[in-house]
Amino acid sequence: MYIHCIFIIQGFSFVTDQKKKKKKKKKDSQLIIRLHKEVRDDFVELCDELDTSAAREIRRFIGEFMKKNGSKQDDAA
């Protein structure tokens, strides 16, 4: 019984910590690109192997590209 109470307290603490994190802006737009299925599949597979997502890597690329080329956007991706 005592162990059960500790678990509940730890779980509550975890939920409280999650609420303290800063909320990110919700993404509200899409960019559609066309590429060969094999290229897309290889890219997604490589992202999975590297424990990332295709969307995250494309957003990272866009952000770096815009920063490198003088974009005025603070948080482009």
N, C-alpha and C positions, 0 to 999 in steps of 0.2 A: 504494500500500500504506500509506504513512504517513497519508494522509487517512482511510483506512478505520479505522485505529487511533484517530484523534482522534474520529471519530464514535462509536465504541464507548465511549470514555471519557466523552464528553458524554452519551450515552444512559444510561450507568450512573449518572452524577451526577444526572440527571433522576429516575431511579427512586428513588435514595436520598432526594432532596428530597421526593418524593411520600410516602414512608413516614413522614417527620417530621411531616407535617401531622396535626393533632388529628382523631381520628375523631369523627364526629357520631353522636348516638343514632339508631338505626334506627327509622323510623316503623313502628308496629305496629297502626294502627287506621284505619278509613275513615269518612268522613261522606258519606252518599248524599243528594243533593238532586235534586229534580225541577224542571225548567224547560223552557220551550219550546225545541225544537231550534234554531230560528233565533237565539235569544238565546245559547244555548251555542256555536253555530257562529261567531257574530259575536265573542263573547268570546275564544274560542280563536284566531281569526284576528287579532284585535287584539293578543293576547299575543305571537303569532308575530312580528308587525310590530315590536313593542317589544322583541324578543329576550328574552322571558321565557316562563314556562310558566303555564298556568291554575292548576295546583296551587300553584305558588310564590306567585302573587298572592292566592289564597284563603287560604293559610297566613299570609301577611303581614297580610291584612285581619283574620283571627281574632286574631292576636297583638296588633295595634294596638287592636282592639275590647276585648280582655280587659285590656290595660294601662290603657286609658282608663276602663274601668268597674271598676277595682279588683280584678282577679283576683289571686289569691295564687300563680299559676303563674309560675315564672321564665322558662321557655322553652315557652310554650303551643303555638306552632305550630312 
